[in-house]
Amino acid sequence: MSLPHYKMTMLALTIGIASAMVGCSSNPKKEVVDTGPQSSEQVYIQKAEKALQSGQYTDAAKHLEALDTYYPTGEYAQQAQLELLYVKFQQKDYEGAIALADRFIRLNPQHPNVDYAYYVRGVANMEQNYDGLIRYTSLKQAHRDVSYLKVAYQNFVDFIRRYPSSTYAVDAAQRMKFISNELAESEMNAARFNIKRKAWVAALERAQWVIEHYPQSPQVPEALATVAYSYDQLGDKQTAQQYTDVLKLNYPNLVKSNGEVNLRAARKEASWVNRATLGVFGREEQNSSEEKIEQPKQTAERSFTNRVSFGLLDRPETQQNISTETE
């Protein structure tokens, strides 16, 4: 029994493609052989320095990685690791930056610039939460996954606890304030959803969490109103009145003339304050935090590389040449 013409054509085409693929896969691949260092560590660091100054981060990463690989105990080894951490961040390779920061902290816990690794680790986790297309939309990240923000917050807590006098401590504290506002908004977004579905207990718990853990956030007025409203819906009039009295004292515009909580006004109040806060600590500023990260400060022997600061320090007008310093 002969096959139809079109089936014969398809069979021949399939066999031809399969044969071509097998032929390509059978070609021996060239084996990559590591020929060792191609330059001295001074040359590697000079090339990396030049690439960094011109913003060529791919080339800088190549030279710094070679330096870290071939001269792990050399004169510039630790500085190369810090510079590579900076480069990875600038390339938006936040996972790579976090891995490098963890490694540097583990291997160099007493290094004079280890505070930089702690700081960048927090910022990189913060940026991971905003990495992607959402930063170019009007969508609020707080209404979506905030897991990286929680990790970043703990990173900054650890950093400030260890290095309260660090150059980066003030910026870290501001970022913690911004993250607190985002986490509070995330909780209140869940509370609003629970109010719509009349899950009063769930809404109550979310709002109380905001009041207890984020007392300085702009979502507190709405949280108080939500707690009062939820208790009222649950039939606990006495507790609801207590929270209503707090609202009357602090936010009288959120209580109607008949004594009821104006939940709609509370939401508008929170939104307005949130926008005002985000004008200082908000997405537009924080999403560009890679522009605020400065390169790691150097030890006295290599102070010439204290060159660029984005928002924290000024770039030095003059720099010493590496080769001059090493002489």
WOWOZI-V401756 format. One line per field, one symbol per residue. ss: DSSP state (~ for helix, > for strand, _ for the rest). phi: phi as a letter, one per 20 degrees, with the letter a starting at -180 (. if undefined). psi: psi as a letter, one per 20 degrees, with the letter a starting at -180 (. if undefined). Layout:
ss->???
phi->???
psi->???
This chain:
ss->____~~~~~~~~~~~~~~~~~~~~~~______________~~~~~~~~~~~~~___~~~~~~~~~~~~~~______~~~~~~~~~~~~~~___~~~~~~~~~~~~~~______~~~~~~~~~~~~~~~~~__~~~~____~~~___~~~~~~~~~~~~~~~~______~~~~~~~~~~~~~~~~~~~~~~~~~~~~___~~~~~~~~~~~~~~______~~~~~~~~~~~~~~~__~~~~~~~~~~~~~~_~~~>_____>_~~~~~~~~~~~~~~~~~~~_~~~~__~~~________~~~~~~________________~~~~~_
phi->.eeggffffffffffffffffffffeffeffedfenfebffffgfffffffffemefffffffffffffecfdffdffffffffgffgffemefffffffffffffecfdffdfffffffgffffffffdfpfffddefeffecfcffffffffgfgffffecfdfgefffffffffffgffffffffffffffffelefffffffffffffdcfeffefgffffffffffffenefffffffffffffdcffedffenefefffffffffffffffffddfgfeffeffeefefffdfffcffefddcdndcefffcceegfffff
psi->pqqqghhgghgggggggggggggghippqppppojapirrhggghggggghghjjnhggggghhhgghgilijahjghhhgghhggghghjkmhggggghgggggghlijqhkhhgggghgghghghhhipaihijrjqphijbpkghhgghghghggghhhmhjqhjgghhhhhhgggghghghgghghggghghjkmhggggggghgghhhlijqiigghgghggggghghijnhghhhghhhgghghmhijprhjiqpnhghhhhgggghghggihgjaghghikihiiprqpqrrhhlihjmgppnigrqpqhqqqqghhhi.
